[in-house]
């Protein structure tokens, strides 16, 4: 049985002048970290984001609209959450053409999240 490679996402937060801020990784554009410190972490690790990741992992929704239906939430709020998760590299949107439409299927691309807080 082949062992699949584990993909880990690492987020580093550092203290600077009495506030926490996200540490920019090399090769990552500034827009990827357009939040400040703990607010970003709270937004990223909310219960709703955990629910989204769980539903993507266990129910394999075939589009963002399908995901919103499974979560019983509005499309716009789910789409906003998906964009945040995608920006931080937790999920990827796979473009699929169906009939005359293009849909985006969310797929988890990490197995582990490591959070470093430097004080």
DSSP file (Angstrom, degrees, kcal/mol; ACC not computed):
  #  RESIDUE AA STRUCTURE BP1 BP2  ACC     N-H-->O    O-->H-N    N-H-->O    O-->H-N    TCO  KAPPA ALPHA  PHI   PSI    X-CA   Y-CA   Z-CA
    1    1 A X              0   0    0      0, 0.0     2,-0.2     0, 0.0     0, 0.0   0.000 360.0 360.0 360.0 122.3    0.0    0.0    0.0
    2    2 A X        -     0   0    0      1,-0.1     2,-0.5     0, 0.0     0, 0.0  -0.486 360.0-130.1 -76.2 138.8    1.6    3.3   -1.1
    3    3 A X        -     0   0    0     -2,-0.2     2,-0.2     3,-0.0    -1,-0.1  -0.777  21.1-134.5 -90.1 126.7    1.8    6.1    1.4
    4    4 A X        -     0   0    0     -2,-0.5     2,-0.3     1,-0.1    -1,-0.0  -0.528  25.6-105.1 -81.1 148.8    0.5    9.4    0.2
    5    5 A X        -     0   0    0     -2,-0.2     2,-0.4     1,-0.1    -1,-0.1  -0.528  30.9-128.6 -75.1 133.6    2.6   12.5    0.8
    6    6 A X        -     0   0    0     -2,-0.3     2,-0.6   105,-0.1    -1,-0.1  -0.683  16.2-148.8 -83.5 131.8    1.3   14.7    3.6
    7    7 A X        -     0   0    0     -2,-0.4   104,-3.8     2,-0.0   105,-1.8  -0.904  15.0-167.1-104.3 124.5    0.9   18.4    2.6
    8    8 A X  E     -a  112   0A   0     -2,-0.6     2,-0.5   102,-0.2   105,-0.2  -0.916  11.0-155.7-115.5 135.2    1.4   20.8    5.4
    9    9 A X  E     -a  113   0A   0    103,-2.6   105,-2.8    -2,-0.4     2,-0.5  -0.940  14.0-158.9-106.9 128.1    0.5   24.6    5.4
   10   10 A X  E     -a  114   0A   0     -2,-0.5     2,-0.5   103,-0.2   105,-0.2  -0.929   8.0-171.5-113.7 130.0    2.5   26.7    7.9
   11   11 A X  E     -a  115   0A   0    103,-3.0   105,-3.1    -2,-0.5     2,-0.5  -0.979   5.8-163.0-119.5 127.7    1.4   30.1    9.1
   12   12 A X  E     -a  116   0A   0     -2,-0.5    11,-3.2    11,-0.4     2,-0.4  -0.946   5.0-172.9-115.0 129.7    3.7   32.2   11.2
   13   13 A X  E     -aB 117  22A   0    103,-3.4   105,-3.6    -2,-0.5     2,-0.3  -0.975   8.4-167.0-119.1 132.0    2.5   35.1   13.3
   14   14 A X  E     -aB 118  21A   0      7,-3.0     7,-2.6    -2,-0.4     2,-0.4  -0.898  20.6-122.3-122.0 151.4    5.0   37.4   15.0
   15   15 A X  E     + B   0  20A   0    103,-2.0     2,-0.3    -2,-0.3     5,-0.2  -0.742  33.6 172.2 -87.9 134.0    4.7   40.1   17.7
   16   16 A X  E >   - B   0  19A   0      3,-3.5     3,-1.1    -2,-0.4    -2,-0.0  -0.910  65.7 -20.6-147.4 116.6    5.8   43.5   16.7
   17   17 A X  T 3  S-     0   0    0     -2,-0.3     3,-0.1     1,-0.3    -2,-0.0   0.879 128.7 -45.6  54.2  44.5    5.3   46.7   18.8
   18   18 A X  T 3  S+     0   0    0      1,-0.2     2,-0.3     0, 0.0    -1,-0.3   0.568 123.9  87.6  81.5   9.4    2.5   45.2   20.8
   19   19 A X  E <  S-B   16   0A   0     -3,-1.1    -3,-3.5    18,-0.0     2,-0.4  -0.972  71.1-124.0-137.6 153.8    0.6   43.7   17.9
   20   20 A X  E     +B   15   0A   0     -2,-0.3     2,-0.3    -5,-0.2    18,-0.3  -0.756  30.2 177.9 -94.0 142.1    0.6   40.4   16.1
   21   21 A X  E     -B   14   0A   0     -7,-2.6    -7,-3.0    -2,-0.4     2,-0.2  -0.988  34.0-101.1-141.5 153.7    1.1   40.3   12.3
   22   22 A X  E     -B   13   0A   0     -2,-0.3     2,-0.5    13,-0.3    -9,-0.2  -0.524  35.0-127.4 -74.2 136.9    1.4   37.6    9.8
   23   23 A X        -     0   0    0    -11,-3.2   -11,-0.4    -2,-0.2     2,-0.4  -0.737  23.3-126.4 -86.6 127.2    4.9   36.8    8.6
   24   24 A X        -     0   0    0     -2,-0.5     2,-0.2   -13,-0.1     6,-0.1  -0.587  19.2-141.8 -77.4 128.7    5.3   36.9    4.9
   25   25 A X    >   -     0   0    0     -2,-0.4     3,-1.4     4,-0.1     2,-0.1  -0.595  28.7 -98.6 -85.0 150.1    6.8   33.8    3.3
   26   26 A X  T 3  S+     0   0    0      1,-0.2     3,-0.1    -2,-0.2    -1,-0.1  -0.419 109.2  26.2 -67.3 144.3    9.2   34.1    0.4
   27   27 A X  T 3  S+     0   0    0      1,-0.2     2,-0.5    -2,-0.1    -1,-0.2   0.515  97.7 110.3  81.6   4.3    7.6   33.5   -3.0
   28   28 A X    <   -     0   0    0     -3,-1.4    -1,-0.2     5,-0.0     5,-0.0  -0.946  68.9-122.9-114.6 131.3    4.1   34.6   -1.6
   29   29 A X    >   -     0   0    0     -2,-0.5     3,-1.6     1,-0.1     4,-0.4  -0.305  21.8-113.7 -72.9 157.3    2.6   37.8   -2.8
   30   30 A X  G >  S+     0   0    0      1,-0.3     3,-1.8     2,-0.2    -1,-0.1   0.832 113.5  65.1 -58.1 -35.6    1.6   40.5   -0.4
   31   31 A X  G >  S+     0   0    0      1,-0.3     3,-0.8     2,-0.1    -1,-0.3   0.754  88.3  69.3 -62.3 -23.0   -2.1   40.1   -1.3
   32   32 A X  G <  S+     0   0    0     -3,-1.6    -1,-0.3     1,-0.3    -2,-0.2   0.760 108.2  36.2 -66.7 -22.6   -1.9   36.6    0.2
   33   33 A X  G <  S+     0   0    0     -3,-1.8    -1,-0.3    -4,-0.4    -2,-0.1  -0.513  70.8 140.4-127.4  63.3   -1.6   38.1    3.6
   34   34 A X    <   +     0   0    0     -3,-0.8     2,-0.2    -2,-0.1    -1,-0.1   0.243  53.9  78.9 -94.4  15.4   -3.8   41.2    3.5
   35   35 A X  S    S-     0   0    0     -3,-0.1     2,-0.5     2,-0.0   -13,-0.3  -0.627  82.1-114.0-106.0 171.7   -5.1   40.8    7.0
   36   36 A X    >>  -     0   0    0     -2,-0.2     4,-1.3   -15,-0.1     3,-1.0  -0.958  46.6 -78.5-113.3 132.5   -3.4   41.7   10.2
   37   37 A X  H 3> S+     0   0    0     -2,-0.5     4,-1.8     1,-0.2     3,-0.4   0.260 110.7  13.8  30.9-117.4   -2.3   39.2   12.8
   38   38 A X  H 3> S+     0   0    0    -18,-0.3     4,-2.8     1,-0.3    -1,-0.2   0.791 122.5  60.7 -66.2 -29.9   -4.8   37.7   15.2
   39   39 A X  H <> S+     0   0    0     -3,-1.0     4,-2.5     2,-0.2    -1,-0.3   0.935 106.6  47.7 -60.5 -44.6   -7.8   38.9   13.2
   40   40 A X  H  X S+     0   0    0     -4,-1.3     4,-2.7    -3,-0.4    -2,-0.2   0.918 111.9  49.5 -61.5 -43.6   -6.6   36.9   10.2
   41   41 A X  H  X S+     0   0    0     -4,-1.8     4,-2.5     1,-0.2    -2,-0.2   0.916 111.2  49.1 -63.4 -43.2   -6.1   33.8   12.4
   42   42 A X  H  < S+     0   0    0     -4,-2.8    -1,-0.2     1,-0.2    -2,-0.2   0.914 114.0  46.0 -61.8 -42.7   -9.6   34.2   13.9
   43   43 A X  H >< S+     0   0    0     -4,-2.5     3,-0.8    -5,-0.2    -2,-0.2   0.908 115.5  46.3 -66.5 -40.6  -11.1   34.6   10.5
   44   44 A X  H 3< S+     0   0    0     -4,-2.7    -2,-0.2     1,-0.2    -1,-0.2   0.857 117.4  41.5 -70.9 -36.2   -9.2   31.7    9.0
   45   45 A X  T 3< S+     0   0    0     -4,-2.5    -1,-0.2    -5,-0.2    -2,-0.2  -0.050  83.1 135.0-106.6  31.9   -9.8   29.3   11.9
   46   46 A X    <>  -     0   0    0     -3,-0.8     4,-1.9     1,-0.1     5,-0.1  -0.295  69.6-109.4 -73.9 164.4  -13.5   30.0   12.6
   47   47 A X  H  > S+     0   0    0      1,-0.2     4,-2.4     2,-0.2     5,-0.2   0.850 119.2  57.3 -62.3 -34.3  -16.0   27.2   13.1
   48   48 A X  H  > S+     0   0    0      2,-0.2     4,-2.4     1,-0.2    -1,-0.2   0.897 105.7  48.8 -65.6 -38.7  -17.6   28.0    9.8
   49   49 A X  H  > S+     0   0    0      2,-0.2     4,-2.7     1,-0.2    -1,-0.2   0.900 110.7  51.4 -66.3 -38.8  -14.3   27.4    8.0
   50   50 A X  H  X S+     0   0    0     -4,-1.9     4,-2.4     2,-0.2    -2,-0.2   0.903 109.8  49.7 -62.7 -41.1  -13.9   24.1    9.9
   51   51 A X  H  X S+     0   0    0     -4,-2.4     4,-2.7     2,-0.2     5,-0.2   0.911 110.4  50.8 -62.3 -42.7  -17.4   23.1    8.7
   52   52 A X  H  X S+     0   0    0     -4,-2.4     4,-2.6     1,-0.2     5,-0.2   0.948 111.5  46.5 -60.7 -49.2  -16.5   24.0    5.1
   53   53 A X  H  X S+     0   0    0     -4,-2.7     4,-2.4     1,-0.2    -1,-0.2   0.899 113.0  50.7 -60.7 -40.5  -13.3   21.9    5.2
   54   54 A X  H  X S+     0   0    0     -4,-2.4     4,-2.8     2,-0.2     5,-0.3   0.921 111.7  46.2 -64.0 -44.8  -15.2   19.0    6.8
   55   55 A X  H  X>S+     0   0    0     -4,-2.7     4,-2.8     2,-0.2     5,-0.6   0.902 112.9  50.0 -66.9 -39.9  -18.0   19.1    4.2
   56   56 A X  H  X5S+     0   0    0     -4,-2.6     4,-1.0    -5,-0.2    -1,-0.2   0.931 115.8  43.8 -61.4 -43.8  -15.5   19.3    1.3
   57   57 A X  H  <5S+     0   0    0     -4,-2.4    -2,-0.2    -5,-0.2    -1,-0.2   0.895 125.8  29.3 -68.7 -41.6  -13.6   16.4    2.8
   58   58 A X  H  <5S+     0   0    0     -4,-2.8    -3,-0.2    -5,-0.2    -2,-0.2   0.776 130.0  30.8 -95.2 -27.9  -16.5   14.1    3.6
   59   59 A X  H  <5S-     0   0    0     -4,-2.8    -3,-0.2    -5,-0.3    -2,-0.1   0.494  84.5-143.0-113.9  -4.8  -19.2   15.0    1.1
   60   60 A X     << -     0   0    0     -4,-1.0    -4,-0.2    -5,-0.6    -3,-0.1   0.902  18.7-151.5  44.4  63.2  -17.2   16.1   -2.0
   61   61 A X        -     0   0    0     -6,-0.2    45,-0.1     1,-0.1    -1,-0.1  -0.351   7.9-142.5 -63.3 145.4  -19.4   18.9   -3.2
   62   62 A X  S    S+     0   0    0     43,-0.1     2,-0.3     1,-0.1    -1,-0.1   0.444  77.0   7.9 -92.4   1.4  -19.2   19.4   -7.0
   63   63 A X  S  > S-     0   0    0      1,-0.1     4,-2.1    42,-0.1    42,-0.2  -0.972  78.1-101.9-164.7 169.1  -19.4   23.2   -6.9
   64   64 A X  H  > S+     0   0    0     40,-0.6     4,-2.5    -2,-0.3     5,-0.2   0.887 123.5  53.6 -66.2 -37.6  -19.5   26.1   -4.5
   65   65 A X  H  > S+     0   0    0      2,-0.2     4,-2.1     1,-0.2    -1,-0.2   0.921 108.5  48.8 -61.6 -44.1  -23.2   26.3   -4.9
   66   66 A X  H  > S+     0   0    0      1,-0.2     4,-2.3     2,-0.2    -1,-0.2   0.895 110.6  51.6 -61.7 -41.1  -23.5   22.6   -4.0
   67   67 A X  H  X S+     0   0    0     -4,-2.1     4,-2.1     2,-0.2    -2,-0.2   0.920 108.0  51.3 -61.3 -45.1  -21.3   23.3   -1.0
   68   68 A X  H  X>S+     0   0    0     -4,-2.5     5,-2.2     1,-0.2     4,-0.9   0.894 110.3  49.7 -60.3 -40.8  -23.5   26.2    0.1
   69   69 A X  H ><5S+     0   0    0     -4,-2.1     3,-0.6     1,-0.2    -1,-0.2   0.923 110.5  49.2 -63.3 -44.6  -26.6   23.9   -0.1
   70   70 A X  H 3<5S+     0   0    0     -4,-2.3    -1,-0.2     1,-0.2    -2,-0.2   0.839 115.6  43.9 -64.6 -32.9  -24.9   21.2    1.9
   71   71 A X  H 3<5S-     0   0    0     -4,-2.1    -1,-0.2    -5,-0.2    -2,-0.2   0.591 105.6-130.5 -84.5 -11.8  -24.0   23.8    4.6
   72   72 A X  T <<5 +     0   0    0     -4,-0.9     2,-0.3    -3,-0.6    -3,-0.2   0.924  66.8 123.9  55.6  48.4  -27.4   25.4    4.5
   73   73 A X      < -     0   0    0     -5,-2.2    -1,-0.2    -6,-0.1    -2,-0.1  -0.866  69.8 -84.4-129.6 163.4  -25.7   28.8    4.1
   74   74 A X     >  -     0   0    0     -2,-0.3     4,-2.0     1,-0.1     5,-0.2  -0.381  33.9-124.7 -68.9 147.2  -26.0   31.6    1.5
   75   75 A X  H  > S+     0   0    0      1,-0.2     4,-3.0     2,-0.2     5,-0.2   0.908 106.8  53.9 -59.0 -45.3  -23.8   31.3   -1.6
   76   76 A X  H  > S+     0   0    0      1,-0.2     4,-2.4     2,-0.2    -1,-0.2   0.916 110.3  44.9 -61.3 -45.5  -22.1   34.7   -1.2
   77   77 A X  H  > S+     0   0    0      2,-0.2     4,-2.1     1,-0.2    -1,-0.2   0.891 115.6  47.4 -67.5 -38.2  -20.9   34.0    2.4
   78   78 A X  H  X S+     0   0    0     -4,-2.0     4,-2.6     2,-0.2    -2,-0.2   0.915 111.7  51.3 -66.4 -42.0  -19.7   30.5    1.5
   79   79 A X  H  X S+     0   0    0     -4,-3.0     4,-2.3     2,-0.2    -2,-0.2   0.907 109.4  50.2 -61.8 -42.2  -18.0   31.9   -1.6
   80   80 A X  H  X S+     0   0    0     -4,-2.4     4,-1.7     2,-0.2    -1,-0.2   0.918 112.2  47.3 -61.1 -43.9  -16.2   34.6    0.5
   81   81 A X  H  X S+     0   0    0     -4,-2.1     4,-2.4     1,-0.2    -2,-0.2   0.894 110.5  52.4 -64.0 -40.5  -15.1   31.9    3.0
   82   82 A X  H  X S+     0   0    0     -4,-2.6     4,-2.5     1,-0.2    -2,-0.2   0.906 106.6  53.1 -62.0 -42.5  -13.9   29.7    0.1
   83   83 A X  H  X S+     0   0    0     -4,-2.3     4,-2.5     2,-0.2    -1,-0.2   0.894 109.7  48.5 -61.1 -40.3  -11.8   32.6   -1.3
   84   84 A X  H  X S+     0   0    0     -4,-1.7     4,-1.9     2,-0.2    -2,-0.2   0.933 112.3  47.6 -65.1 -46.4  -10.1   33.1    2.0
   85   85 A X  H  <>S+     0   0    0     -4,-2.4     5,-2.7     1,-0.2     6,-0.9   0.868 114.0  48.3 -62.7 -36.1   -9.3   29.4    2.4
   86   86 A X  H ><5S+     0   0    0     -4,-2.5     3,-1.5     3,-0.2    -2,-0.2   0.907 107.4  55.2 -69.9 -41.6   -8.0   29.4   -1.2
   87   87 A X  H 3<5S+     0   0    0     -4,-2.5    -2,-0.2     1,-0.3    -1,-0.2   0.862 109.5  47.0 -59.8 -37.1   -5.9   32.5   -0.6
   88   88 A X  T 3<5S-     0   0    0     -4,-1.9    -1,-0.3    -5,-0.1    -2,-0.2   0.390 119.0-111.9 -88.8   4.4   -4.2   30.8    2.4
   89   89 A X  T < 5S+     0   0    0     -3,-1.5    -3,-0.2     2,-0.2    -2,-0.1   0.743  83.0 119.0  79.7  24.2   -3.6   27.7    0.3
   90   90 A X  S   <S+     0   0    0     -5,-2.7    19,-2.6    -6,-0.2    20,-0.8   0.804  78.8  19.8 -88.8 -32.5   -5.9   25.3    2.1
   91   91 A X  E     -C  108   0B   0     -6,-0.9     2,-0.4    17,-0.3    17,-0.2  -0.871  64.2-147.5-132.2 165.7   -8.1   24.5   -0.8
   92   92 A X  E     -C  107   0B   0     15,-2.7    15,-2.2    -2,-0.3     2,-0.7  -0.986  16.8-132.5-131.4 143.3   -8.0   24.7   -4.6
   93   93 A X  E     -C  106   0B   0     -2,-0.4     2,-0.6    13,-0.2    13,-0.2  -0.879  19.4-153.6 -99.0 117.8  -10.9   25.4   -7.0
   94   94 A X  E     -C  105   0B   0     11,-3.0    11,-3.0    -2,-0.7     2,-0.4  -0.809  13.6-135.0 -93.7 119.6  -10.9   23.0   -9.8
   95   95 A X  E     +C  104   0B   0     -2,-0.6     2,-0.4     9,-0.2     9,-0.2  -0.603  28.4 177.8 -78.7 128.3  -12.6   24.4  -12.9
   96   96 A X  E     -C  103   0B   0      7,-2.9     7,-3.1    -2,-0.4     2,-0.6  -0.996  23.2-138.0-132.6 136.6  -15.0   22.0  -14.6
   97   97 A X  E     +C  102   0B   0     -2,-0.4     2,-0.4     5,-0.2     5,-0.2  -0.826  22.7 178.3 -95.5 125.7  -17.2   22.6  -17.7
   98   98 A X  E >   -C  101   0B   0      3,-3.1     3,-2.9    -2,-0.6     2,-0.2  -0.988  61.6 -47.5-128.3 122.5  -20.7   21.2  -17.5
   99   99 A X  T 3  S-     0   0    0     -2,-0.4    -2,-0.0     1,-0.3     0, 0.0  -0.375 124.0 -24.2  52.1-117.7  -23.1   21.8  -20.4
  100  100 A X  T 3  S+     0   0    0     -2,-0.2     2,-0.3    -3,-0.1    -1,-0.3   0.221 125.0  82.7-105.8  14.7  -22.6   25.5  -21.1
  101  101 A X  E <   -C   98   0B   0     -3,-2.9    -3,-3.1     2,-0.0     2,-0.5  -0.830  65.5-139.6-120.2 155.7  -21.4   26.5  -17.7
  102  102 A X  E     -C   97   0B   0     -2,-0.3     2,-0.3    -5,-0.2    -5,-0.2  -0.963  24.2-173.5-111.0 127.6  -18.2   26.5  -15.8
  103  103 A X  E     -C   96   0B   0     -7,-3.1    -7,-2.9    -2,-0.5     2,-0.6  -0.845  19.7-133.3-118.3 159.1  -18.3   25.5  -12.2
  104  104 A X  E     -C   95   0B   0     -2,-0.3   -40,-0.6    -9,-0.2     2,-0.6  -0.937  14.9-157.4-116.3 113.6  -15.6   25.5   -9.6
  105  105 A X  E     -C   94   0B   0    -11,-3.0   -11,-3.0    -2,-0.6     2,-0.2  -0.791  17.2-133.4 -92.0 120.9  -15.2   22.4   -7.5
  106  106 A X  E     -C   93   0B   0     -2,-0.6     2,-0.4   -13,-0.2   -13,-0.2  -0.531  26.8-178.6 -75.3 138.1  -13.5   23.0   -4.1
  107  107 A X  E     -C   92   0B   0    -15,-2.2   -15,-2.7    -2,-0.2     2,-0.3  -0.998  27.2-123.3-138.8 132.3  -10.8   20.5   -3.2
  108  108 A X  E     -C   91   0B   0     -2,-0.4   -17,-0.3   -17,-0.2   -18,-0.1  -0.566  24.8-179.7 -74.4 133.4   -8.7   20.4    0.0
  109  109 A X        +     0   0    0    -19,-2.6     2,-0.3    -2,-0.3   -18,-0.2   0.289  58.4  65.0-119.0   8.7   -5.0   20.5   -0.8
  110  110 A X        -     0   0    0    -20,-0.8  -102,-0.2     1,-0.1     3,-0.1  -0.944  46.9-172.6-128.9 154.5   -3.5   20.3    2.7
  111  111 A X  S    S+     0   0    0   -104,-3.8     2,-0.3    -2,-0.3  -103,-0.2   0.646  76.5  31.5-109.9 -28.6   -3.5   17.6    5.4
  112  112 A X  E     -a    8   0A   0   -105,-1.8  -103,-2.6     2,-0.0     2,-0.4  -0.956  58.9-156.7-134.2 148.6   -2.0   19.6    8.3
  113  113 A X  E     -a    9   0A   0     -2,-0.3     2,-0.5  -105,-0.2  -103,-0.2  -0.995  10.2-166.7-124.9 125.4   -1.9   23.2    9.5
  114  114 A X  E     -a   10   0A   0   -105,-2.8  -103,-3.0    -2,-0.4     2,-0.5  -0.954   2.8-164.3-112.3 127.6    1.0   24.4   11.6
  115  115 A X  E     -a   11   0A   0     -2,-0.5     2,-0.5  -105,-0.2  -103,-0.2  -0.954   2.8-168.8-114.8 120.1    0.6   27.7   13.4
  116  116 A X  E     -a   12   0A   0   -105,-3.1  -103,-3.4    -2,-0.5     2,-0.5  -0.915   1.9-167.2-105.8 130.2    3.7   29.4   14.8
  117  117 A X  E     -a   13   0A   0     -2,-0.5     2,-0.5  -105,-0.2  -103,-0.2  -0.960   5.7-162.0-118.7 113.7    3.4   32.4   17.1
  118  118 A X  E      a   14   0A   0   -105,-3.6  -103,-2.0    -2,-0.5    -2,-0.0  -0.832 360.0 360.0 -97.2 124.6    6.6   34.3   17.7
  119  119 A X              0   0    0     -2,-0.5    -1,-0.1  -105,-0.2  -105,-0.1   0.384 360.0 360.0-113.2 360.0    6.5   36.6   20.8
